[in-house]
Amino acid sequence: METIKVYESFWNSDNRLALSLTFCIWAVYMILESQSEHSGLILIGVFGLFAISTILNYIWRKPKLIIYDQVIKVNSPEPWVVHLNDVEVFYPTSYRGQEAIGVCYKQGTENWKPEEEIVESRKSRIRYPENLHPGKPYEIYVTGLSMRCQQLCDMLNERLEN
Protein backbone atom coordinates (compact mmCIF):
# COMPACT_ATOMS: atom_id res chain seq x y z
CA MET A 1 0.00 0.00 0.00
CA GLU A 2 1.03 3.57 -0.49
CA THR A 3 2.05 6.06 2.16
CA ILE A 4 -0.62 8.71 2.81
CA LYS A 5 0.22 12.15 4.16
CA VAL A 6 -2.55 14.23 5.73
CA TYR A 7 -1.88 17.94 6.05
CA GLU A 8 -3.49 20.69 8.03
CA SER A 9 -6.23 22.34 6.01
CA PHE A 10 -5.06 25.64 4.55
CA TRP A 11 -8.45 27.38 4.72
CA ASN A 12 -9.84 25.94 7.95
CA SER A 13 -6.90 26.27 10.28
CA ASP A 14 -5.01 29.32 9.09
CA ASN A 15 -6.95 32.49 9.79
CA ARG A 16 -3.93 34.71 9.28
CA LEU A 17 -4.85 35.30 5.65
CA ALA A 18 -8.33 36.53 6.57
CA LEU A 19 -6.85 38.71 9.31
CA SER A 20 -4.29 40.17 6.92
CA LEU A 21 -6.97 40.97 4.35
CA THR A 22 -8.94 42.74 7.08
CA PHE A 23 -5.86 44.80 7.93
CA CYS A 24 -5.39 45.64 4.26
CA ILE A 25 -8.98 46.87 3.84
CA TRP A 26 -8.72 48.87 7.05
CA ALA A 27 -5.41 50.35 5.88
CA VAL A 28 -6.86 51.46 2.55
CA TYR A 29 -9.80 53.04 4.38
CA MET A 30 -7.46 54.88 6.77
CA ILE A 31 -5.33 56.18 3.89
CA LEU A 32 -8.42 57.46 2.08
CA GLU A 33 -9.99 59.06 5.17
CA SER A 34 -6.98 60.60 6.88
CA GLN A 35 -4.50 63.20 5.77
CA SER A 36 -1.60 61.16 7.15
CA GLU A 37 -0.46 58.12 5.22
CA HIS A 38 1.65 56.65 8.02
CA SER A 39 -1.12 54.86 9.88
CA GLY A 40 -2.30 53.13 6.71
CA LEU A 41 1.23 52.25 5.63
CA ILE A 42 1.85 50.54 8.97
CA LEU A 43 -1.25 48.39 8.46
CA ILE A 44 -0.25 47.55 4.91
CA GLY A 45 3.13 46.48 6.31
CA VAL A 46 1.36 44.22 8.83
CA PHE A 47 -0.72 42.81 5.96
CA GLY A 48 2.48 42.06 4.06
CA LEU A 49 4.03 40.24 7.02
CA PHE A 50 0.92 38.13 7.56
CA ALA A 51 0.65 37.29 3.86
CA ILE A 52 4.32 36.33 3.61
CA SER A 53 4.21 34.20 6.77
CA THR A 54 1.04 32.46 5.53
CA ILE A 55 2.62 31.65 2.18
CA LEU A 56 5.84 30.39 3.82
CA ASN A 57 3.87 28.23 6.26
CA TYR A 58 1.98 26.73 3.34
CA ILE A 59 5.18 26.00 1.41
CA TRP A 60 7.09 24.48 4.35
CA ARG A 61 4.22 22.74 6.08
CA LYS A 62 4.66 19.33 7.65
CA PRO A 63 2.06 16.59 7.40
CA LYS A 64 0.09 16.13 10.64
CA LEU A 65 -0.46 12.42 9.97
CA ILE A 66 1.66 10.02 7.94
CA ILE A 67 -0.04 6.68 7.36
CA TYR A 68 2.32 3.84 6.46
CA ASP A 69 1.50 0.16 5.96
CA GLN A 70 2.10 -0.83 9.60
CA VAL A 71 2.23 2.44 11.57
CA ILE A 72 0.66 5.89 11.80
CA LYS A 73 3.02 8.72 12.69
CA VAL A 74 1.27 11.61 14.47
CA ASN A 75 3.23 14.86 14.10
CA SER A 76 2.28 16.95 17.10
CA PRO A 77 4.42 18.99 19.49
CA GLU A 78 5.42 15.58 20.86
CA PRO A 79 5.39 13.16 17.88
CA TRP A 80 4.19 9.63 18.54
CA VAL A 81 3.41 6.44 16.64
CA VAL A 82 0.44 4.07 16.54
CA HIS A 83 1.31 0.50 15.50
CA LEU A 84 -1.55 -0.94 13.45
CA ASN A 85 -0.79 -4.47 14.66
CA ASP A 86 -1.79 -3.40 18.19
CA VAL A 87 -5.08 -1.72 17.19
CA GLU A 88 -8.45 -3.46 17.19
CA VAL A 89 -10.50 -0.60 15.72
CA PHE A 90 -10.51 3.17 15.11
CA TYR A 91 -13.67 5.13 15.90
CA PRO A 92 -14.70 8.79 15.49
CA THR A 93 -15.14 10.76 18.70
CA SER A 94 -14.96 14.33 19.93
CA TYR A 95 -13.97 16.13 23.09
CA ARG A 96 -14.73 19.79 23.87
CA GLY A 97 -15.54 20.61 20.27
CA GLN A 98 -12.46 18.94 18.82
CA GLU A 99 -12.84 15.99 16.48
CA ALA A 100 -10.67 12.99 17.23
CA ILE A 101 -10.15 9.43 16.12
CA GLY A 102 -10.25 7.09 19.07
CA VAL A 103 -7.77 4.23 19.13
CA CYS A 104 -9.04 0.99 20.65
CA TYR A 105 -6.09 -1.31 21.29
CA LYS A 106 -6.28 -5.10 21.29
CA GLN A 107 -6.52 -6.70 24.69
CA GLY A 108 -3.12 -7.93 25.82
CA THR A 109 -1.11 -5.17 24.14
CA GLU A 110 0.94 -2.64 26.08
CA ASN A 111 -1.47 0.31 25.58
CA TRP A 112 -4.71 -1.61 26.21
CA LYS A 113 -6.97 -0.22 28.92
CA PRO A 114 -10.70 -0.56 29.54
CA GLU A 115 -12.82 2.24 28.04
CA GLU A 116 -13.80 3.57 31.48
CA GLU A 117 -10.15 3.99 32.46
CA ILE A 118 -9.37 5.83 29.21
CA VAL A 119 -12.26 8.26 29.77
CA GLU A 120 -11.13 8.76 33.37
CA SER A 121 -7.49 9.37 32.40
CA ARG A 122 -8.54 11.86 29.68
CA LYS A 123 -9.08 14.52 32.33
CA SER A 124 -5.53 14.23 33.66
CA ARG A 125 -4.06 14.08 30.15
CA ILE A 126 -5.84 17.32 29.26
CA ARG A 127 -5.31 19.15 32.55
CA TYR A 128 -1.54 19.03 33.01
CA PRO A 129 0.74 21.06 30.69
CA GLU A 130 3.51 18.47 30.71
CA ASN A 131 1.23 16.38 28.51
CA LEU A 132 2.12 18.18 25.28
CA HIS A 133 -0.30 16.11 23.24
CA PRO A 134 -3.28 15.25 25.44
CA GLY A 135 -4.66 12.49 23.21
CA LYS A 136 -1.55 10.33 23.21
CA PRO A 137 -1.89 7.32 22.71
CA TYR A 138 -5.70 6.90 22.75
CA GLU A 139 -6.92 9.75 20.54
CA ILE A 140 -5.62 11.34 17.35
CA TYR A 141 -6.96 14.89 17.12
CA VAL A 142 -8.02 15.63 13.54
CA THR A 143 -9.75 19.01 13.81
CA GLY A 144 -8.65 21.28 10.97
CA LEU A 145 -7.09 18.59 8.78
CA SER A 146 -7.59 18.38 5.01
CA MET A 147 -9.55 15.11 5.38
CA ARG A 148 -12.73 14.64 7.40
CA CYS A 149 -12.72 12.60 10.61
CA GLN A 150 -15.06 9.87 9.30
CA GLN A 151 -13.12 9.59 6.03
CA LEU A 152 -9.84 9.13 7.92
CA CYS A 153 -11.43 6.66 10.31
CA ASP A 154 -12.77 4.54 7.44
CA MET A 155 -9.37 4.60 5.72
CA LEU A 156 -7.56 3.53 8.90
CA ASN A 157 -10.03 0.71 9.58
CA GLU A 158 -9.56 -0.43 5.99
CA ARG A 159 -5.79 -0.62 6.65
CA LEU A 160 -6.47 -2.82 9.70
CA GLU A 161 -8.38 -5.33 7.59
CA ASN A 162 -5.53 -5.72 5.07
C-alpha positions in Angstrom: 0.0 0.0 0.0 1.0 3.6 -0.5 2.0 6.1 2.2 -0.6 8.7 2.8 0.2 12.1 4.2 -2.6 14.2 5.7 -1.9 17.9 6.1 -3.5 20.7 8.0 -6.2 22.3 6.0 -5.1 25.6 4.5 -8.5 27.4 4.7 -9.8 25.9 7.9 -6.9 26.3 10.3 -5.0 29.3 9.1 -6.9 32.5 9.8 -3.9 34.7 9.3 -4.8 35.3 5.7 -8.3 36.5 6.6 -6.9 38.7 9.3 -4.3 40.2 6.9 -7.0 41.0 4.4 -8.9 42.7 7.1 -5.9 44.8 7.9 -5.4 45.6 4.3 -9.0 46.9 3.8 -8.7 48.9 7.1 -5.4 50.4 5.9 -6.9 51.5 2.6 -9.8 53.0 4.4 -7.5 54.9 6.8 -5.3 56.2 3.9 -8.4 57.5 2.1 -10.0 59.1 5.2 -7.0 60.6 6.9 -4.5 63.2 5.8 -1.6 61.2 7.2 -0.5 58.1 5.2 1.7 56.7 8.0 -1.1 54.9 9.9 -2.3 53.1 6.7 1.2 52.2 5.6 1.9 50.5 9.0 -1.3 48.4 8.5 -0.2 47.5 4.9 3.1 46.5 6.3 1.4 44.2 8.8 -0.7 42.8 6.0 2.5 42.1 4.1 4.0 40.2 7.0 0.9 38.1 7.6 0.6 37.3 3.9 4.3 36.3 3.6 4.2 34.2 6.8 1.0 32.5 5.5 2.6 31.7 2.2 5.8 30.4 3.8 3.9 28.2 6.3 2.0 26.7 3.3 5.2 26.0 1.4 7.1 24.5 4.4 4.2 22.7 6.1 4.7 19.3 7.6 2.1 16.6 7.4 0.1 16.1 10.6 -0.5 12.4 10.0 1.7 10.0 7.9 0.0 6.7 7.4 2.3 3.8 6.5 1.5 0.2 6.0 2.1 -0.8 9.6 2.2 2.4 11.6 0.7 5.9 11.8 3.0 8.7 12.7 1.3 11.6 14.5 3.2 14.9 14.1 2.3 17.0 17.1 4.4 19.0 19.5 5.4 15.6 20.9 5.4 13.2 17.9 4.2 9.6 18.5 3.4 6.4 16.6 0.4 4.1 16.5 1.3 0.5 15.5 -1.6 -0.9 13.4 -0.8 -4.5 14.7 -1.8 -3.4 18.2 -5.1 -1.7 17.2 -8.5 -3.5 17.2 -10.5 -0.6 15.7 -10.5 3.2 15.1 -13.7 5.1 15.9 -14.7 8.8 15.5 -15.1 10.8 18.7 -15.0 14.3 19.9 -14.0 16.1 23.1 -14.7 19.8 23.9 -15.5 20.6 20.3 -12.5 18.9 18.8 -12.8 16.0 16.5 -10.7 13.0 17.2 -10.1 9.4 16.1 -10.3 7.1 19.1 -7.8 4.2 19.1 -9.0 1.0 20.7 -6.1 -1.3 21.3 -6.3 -5.1 21.3 -6.5 -6.7 24.7 -3.1 -7.9 25.8 -1.1 -5.2 24.1 0.9 -2.6 26.1 -1.5 0.3 25.6 -4.7 -1.6 26.2 -7.0 -0.2 28.9 -10.7 -0.6 29.5 -12.8 2.2 28.0 -13.8 3.6 31.5 -10.1 4.0 32.5 -9.4 5.8 29.2 -12.3 8.3 29.8 -11.1 8.8 33.4 -7.5 9.4 32.4 -8.5 11.9 29.7 -9.1 14.5 32.3 -5.5 14.2 33.7 -4.1 14.1 30.1 -5.8 17.3 29.3 -5.3 19.2 32.5 -1.5 19.0 33.0 0.7 21.1 30.7 3.5 18.5 30.7 1.2 16.4 28.5 2.1 18.2 25.3 -0.3 16.1 23.2 -3.3 15.3 25.4 -4.7 12.5 23.2 -1.6 10.3 23.2 -1.9 7.3 22.7 -5.7 6.9 22.7 -6.9 9.8 20.5 -5.6 11.3 17.4 -7.0 14.9 17.1 -8.0 15.6 13.5 -9.8 19.0 13.8 -8.7 21.3 11.0 -7.1 18.6 8.8 -7.6 18.4 5.0 -9.6 15.1 5.4 -12.7 14.6 7.4 -12.7 12.6 10.6 -15.1 9.9 9.3 -13.1 9.6 6.0 -9.8 9.1 7.9 -11.4 6.7 10.3 -12.8 4.5 7.4 -9.4 4.6 5.7 -7.6 3.5 8.9 -10.0 0.7 9.6 -9.6 -0.4 6.0 -5.8 -0.6 6.6 -6.5 -2.8 9.7 -8.4 -5.3 7.6 -5.5 -5.7 5.1 
